[in-house]
């Protein structure tokens, strides 16, 4: 196999790591944890990172979690209704932030974190009212709970319901837009985080990574890298994938993309020059790989990097669903 074509891979292999593995990598990153702490401290709202397809109550045990929602989560029928809302939100937030309202009138938002064309998870916040809660709204919620045959402590529910945070829609939209910007930043650095996760490895893999770093601008083949690791090509493929979670082809592609990002910090560096300097042999191949990994074209990334256009470009209004 010639590994100089990063877009190619063995039949049956996957270019992208498992979504939940990548989601866990982002959840545990220092960047996310520091932002989460700052966001929750500044806004008083909860913030969680929800892996795509998760079927768990996202705010369980979270800082600043809403008291009314916590009471609802303890009841099977309302917990099921909450999870159904999460599923609806995932569908609507596939490509952009979405805000939905639950049966009790509280709003929650999901902001997708996409790595290339893959949605690996969602930043989630909310559990707030976007209008003043009324007695009528509370009575409707209680009626729904009774129809679900839920045991309720009405005085306790009332206290929690009317203690819920109330934000104007414009203020809440601004908060969601801040998270959308952070989601884009997470997406942009996810490749770097994945490569750092590959740091704990067997000596043979460390030798291979050092060889790749030294010869990245060359048309590297599997045979060359395996030879540097002192292994057969067949055995090396297994060991490398087990240690890094990536095929050699994908690792080469992601490492080259990181090199290109570093080169493009220089405003005078042309995209084509950076591509060839990082070892890509074809501009069309480079463009495909860059878009798959970064989620945008190389020229758009370069413009964003140097402030030629706002990060993320123009945004359409946030969708709201009742």
DANOR-V430493 format. One record per helix or strand of 3 or more residues. SS is the DSSP state (H for helix, E for strand). FROM is the first residue (numbers start at 0). TO is the last residue. Records with the same first field share a line. If there is no record, write none. Layout:
BEGIN
SS->FROM-TO / FROM-TO
END
This chain:
BEGIN
H->18-26 / 29-42 / 66-72 / 75-91 / 134-146 / 153-161 / 168-196 / 202-213 / 221-227 / 232-243 / 247-262 / 270-276 / 282-293 / 297-304
E->47-50 / 97-100 / 106-114 / 117-128 / 318-320
END
